[in-house]
Amino acid sequence: MGDNSLTVLHGVDLMIRAGEYVAIIGPSGSGKSTLMNVIGCLDKPTTGQYRLNQQDVSQLSEKELARQRNKNIGFVFQRFNLLGKISAQRNVELPAQYAGIPLSQRRALSQRAMEEVGLGDRLDHRPLELSGGQQQRVAIARALVNRPNILLADEPTGALDSKTGKEIMDLFESLQVQNPSMTIILVTHDHDVAARAKRVVSIRDGLIASDITN
Amino acid sequence: MSLLEIFRTAFESLTTNKLRTLLTMLGIVIGVAAVVILLAMGEGVQLYIDKQFAGFGSNLITITPNLKVPDARLTIDDSRAIADKVNVPNARRVVPSVGGELKISANGNSISRNINGVTAENFAMRNIGFIQGSSFSQTDVENHNRVAVLGYKVAQDLFPNQIALGQNILIDSLPARVVGVTERKGSQGPSTSTDDMIFVPITVAQEKLLSNRPGGVKSVSSITVEADSAATSNQAVNDIAKTLRVRHNLLAGQTDDFQVQDQASLLSSLSSIVNILQIFLALIGAIALLVGGIGIMNIMIVNVTERTREIGVRKAIGADPATIRLQFLIEAIVVTCLAGVLGIVLSWLCVVITNSVQTTFTPVIQPDAVALAFGVSVFIGIVFGLYPAIRASNMEPVEALRYE
């Protein structure tokens, strides 16, 4: 957070195609979070390019980046990051709200997303009234609501017990069956989680150590 | 995201922490209420003064000796000269008066009150009505008849639960018969109310009661002139001054040994005092508003810091900086607007309560004051909400998401 700059990624060259299911794995400090932030348009590379849907997004303004995140990226965080004071459905609605979709349409979209993650009967619950697994499902519904090209999950099972974690991983797989063109990128340090993906990119010291497609 | 949506989001955030929102508003509520109430009070006082003067006759002119000039005095002859249409064409009625405080006793009661020696026209000129009897007549004045008109309260003090009319009283040592009791006037601005006075013919007062005054028997304390109308009052003031200067043999450059004051100028000087008072009170309210505004800023900064993670999440899912900025700014504006409305309601309640417990004067809530207070509330929301909102919008999403 200080002013000292630190080069975290050194000439990473990575191409991910639409519809892929990729796990990015690496120990903490390897640079995988930075890579994820760049992919998610939360951060810009200081040098080099990042192309999303053929478009160079490295030099976009804050406002344009926000639009890219809103339209093309669905985030799933380790600790869910739901807003605690509003209902699950309102949480899921938020990206659609920022996209400028009118209320009635938003309601339908958020309901559909909640049904996709198996929580069609929990629309009015507050996040804290739900279990950890359910909260993560709400977060996934929120990521899905704007039909993004990329579902970007950062340690999605990190705060869950192994059984619930497995259910979330099952959910990712079924989501990709339903949405074949959606890319899923999973960032994790857990090899068991990474093994569920079809392609595993391993990062070490800011470089790609291996890139294995199963 | 549309403005309406942003308002919705702002309400959502504010209702999640109701107590804090209320406490934040309190400063503004008090500030707005203070401004509105103080201005309403000022307006009430102004109306009260206007009303008192209206009951008094706004075209009355009072002439008194100039106390800064040694041996200055007015006489009954000055009064006659002013009454002469040749000298002052716009003078409708001229009433000389002699006044002083004396002991009055009757019916076993003894009190000290203001005795006013006047001519019979005094009562018509000052719109004084009677609940018992009537005025003494001009004949009574000319014949030095020992008669008296009692003020409403004086009659009550001397003759509680009795008819005062026809009774005999002792003014100092002079016996006099009560011929009338005035109706109740209430308090009358700067001068003593007629309720507390006793009127006797001026001739009686000059010779029998207050003869040992400086200036001799013929001198009078003041002369009151009623002009034809408020419009001619100014002309009459000038004519009176001219007449008196000639009569008193004043040379050019010599100071007037008398003072001529019309009610209009007295009213305007009183009004300007009220105005200054109002500005002063409004300033106090403004300081309260300022303090309230700083409170808003303080809470909004805490609010933004506390919600760093939320801001990070909102940015990650697609909120652009301008939307975040607007959201927090509108939260501040909504808080101050609500506070403004509450403040106006509070001031209205205070005014209603004030009006129900007393009737002497009536505070009036002025629409301009309400508009001003509300406008200032919105302004405060913008001014003190802007910095926290900018802080929120400038947060880096990556760092905000990492915030514990």
Boltz contact constraints between the chains, C-beta under 6 A:
constraints:
  - contact:
      token1: [A, 37]
      token2: [B, 398]
      max_distance: 6.0
  - contact:
      token1: [A, 42]
      token2: [B, 397]
      max_distance: 6.0
  - contact:
      token1: [A, 42]
      token2: [B, 398]
      max_distance: 6.0
  - contact:
      token1: [A, 43]
      token2: [B, 398]
      max_distance: 6.0
  - contact:
      token1: [A, 62]
      token2: [B, 321]
      max_distance: 6.0
  - contact:
      token1: [A, 63]
      token2: [B, 320]
      max_distance: 6.0
  - contact:
      token1: [A, 66]
      token2: [B, 318]
      max_distance: 6.0
  - contact:
      token1: [A, 66]
      token2: [B, 320]
      max_distance: 6.0
  - contact:
      token1: [A, 69]
      token2: [B, 318]
      max_distance: 6.0
  - contact:
      token1: [A, 70]
      token2: [B, 318]
      max_distance: 6.0
  - contact:
      token1: [A, 75]
      token2: [B, 316]
      max_distance: 6.0
  - contact:
      token1: [A, 81]
      token2: [B, 313]
      max_distance: 6.0
  - contact:
      token1: [A, 83]
      token2: [B, 310]
      max_distance: 6.0
  - contact:
      token1: [A, 85]
      token2: [B, 16]
      max_distance: 6.0
  - contact:
      token1: [A, 94]
      token2: [B, 317]
      max_distance: 6.0
  - contact:
      token1: [A, 95]
      token2: [B, 317]
      max_distance: 6.0
  - contact:
      token1: [A, 95]
      token2: [B, 318]
      max_distance: 6.0
  - contact:
      token1: [A, 97]
      token2: [B, 1]
      max_distance: 6.0
  - contact:
      token1: [A, 97]
      token2: [B, 5]
      max_distance: 6.0
  - contact:
      token1: [A, 98]
      token2: [B, 1]
      max_distance: 6.0
  - contact:
      token1: [A, 98]
      token2: [B, 318]
      max_distance: 6.0
  - contact:
      token1: [A, 98]
      token2: [B, 319]
      max_distance: 6.0
